């Protein structure tokens, strides 16, 4: 893999991690701002985590290629 490939993978991983952890940082603000319960917030975070994990597993099984 070239340095260009390494930098692309690093940038993608950084962006994905930033988006993923933003969900955790935003939970308190979402609860207060929208007045949702702790249970609904927990279910929402769980759904986001499962969706993120499923997307990554599917992407890896395809050999890193996106479907068209």
Residue pairs with C-beta under 8 A, 6 or more apart in sequence:
1 9
20 52
23 45
23 48
23 49
24 45
27 41
27 45
30 36
30 41
30 44
31 37
31 38
31 41
36 44
59 66
